[in-house]
Amino acid sequence: MTLGNCVFLPQQLMPLRIFEPRYRLMLKEALAGNRMFAISQLDEDNLSPDNDEPPCPFTCVGRIAGHVDLEDGTSHLVLEGLRRAKVLKVQRRTPYPRLEITPLAEEDIVDPRHCTREIARIMAFSEQLLGELGADAQPIIERLRGLTNQPGLLADAAAGHLITETAVRRRLLECLSPQQRLILVADQLARLEAERSLGEQGQDLDPGMN
């Protein structure tokens, strides 16, 4: 599946509504098979009259975690991101895009002690950013805590829940170094927390004071 401005990450839980006939067929075939399909961002730099739906070079394979079929033939589903992959070629474009892909291996962690520091930053900022959700935040926080011994997965999961900028998410998808992903996610969450704090301070200011 190719979507514009959408970067799907491993560990992300993405809700999807399937309504196009071609993707309804794709879903039917996926459910009859291994329940997996990939989501790729549309590569707008390579659009052409002969190729109106080129995928970006990196994609993410997901597994259908749950789905509901509606009376009108559409479906709601949750796709769980599993792993990164590289697009080798588009095998066919109809009735829906079918890609030839190869899975990508993670790089080794160079400095475990540095990872420990970045993991602590990610957890601290995640808890602060999710805090305003109240009790609804607890399952997410517990999920992140369960991944603290798997640095790359933690970075992906935190980004999937909290980082929305397409360009940043694309950098994360293309990054095979768990350590570099940890640093990038921690820095992005620090920025988001700073922006949130500044916003709250602005709301607390008396508008009559200049």
Buried (B, 14 or more C-beta within 10 A) or exposed (E): BBBEEBBBBBBBBBEBEBEEEBBBEBBEEBBEEEBEBBBBBBBEEEEEEEEEBBBBBBBBBBBBEEBEBEEEEBBBBBBBBBBBBBBEEBEEBEBBBEBEBEEBEBEEBEEEEBBEEBBEBBBBBBBBBBEEEEEEBEEBBEBBEEBBEBBBBBBBBBBBBBBEEEEBBBBBBBBBBBBBBBBBBBBBBBEBBEEBEEEEEEEEEEEEEE
